[in-house]
Amino acid sequence: MVRLIVAFTPLVGAIAFPLLIPTTIERLGLGPGVLSALILSTLWFIAMLRTSEMPH
């Protein structure tokens, strides 16, 4: 199960970011779009760090 999460974390972020940010900018405006891009990229970065596997 953990390997599945590790495998899909980069994929989900790479797909979600380009879909959510332009939609947010279109519906709410540029300010909220930039804020949502900052929040989403920060959460994605944290998720990538938490699920990373370091070699021993």
C-alpha positions in Angstrom: 0.0 0.0 0.0 2.8 2.4 0.9 4.5 1.8 -2.5 1.3 2.6 -4.3 1.1 6.0 -2.5 4.8 6.6 -3.2 4.2 5.9 -6.9 1.0 8.0 -7.3 2.1 11.1 -5.3 4.1 12.7 -8.2 1.5 11.7 -10.7 -1.5 13.1 -8.8 0.3 16.4 -8.2 1.4 16.7 -11.8 -2.1 16.2 -13.1 -4.0 18.1 -10.4 -1.9 21.3 -10.5 -2.5 22.2 -14.1 -6.2 21.4 -13.8 -7.0 23.1 -10.6 -5.1 26.4 -10.9 -6.5 27.6 -14.2 -10.0 26.7 -13.1 -9.5 28.7 -9.9 -8.1 31.7 -11.7 -11.1 31.6 -14.2 -13.8 31.3 -11.5 -12.3 33.3 -8.6 -9.7 35.6 -10.1 -5.9 36.0 -10.2 -5.3 36.6 -6.5 -7.1 33.5 -5.2 -5.6 31.5 -8.1 -2.0 32.5 -7.1 -2.8 31.7 -3.4 -4.3 28.3 -4.3 -1.2 27.6 -6.4 1.0 28.4 -3.5 -1.0 26.3 -1.1 -1.3 23.3 -3.5 2.4 23.4 -4.4 3.4 23.5 -0.7 1.1 20.6 0.2 2.4 18.6 -2.8 6.0 19.3 -1.8 5.3 18.2 1.8 3.5 15.0 0.5 6.5 14.3 -1.8 8.9 14.6 1.1 6.8 12.5 3.5 6.4 9.7 1.0 9.9 9.7 -0.4 12.0 6.6 0.0 15.7 7.1 0.6 18.3 4.5 -0.3 20.1 2.8 2.6 
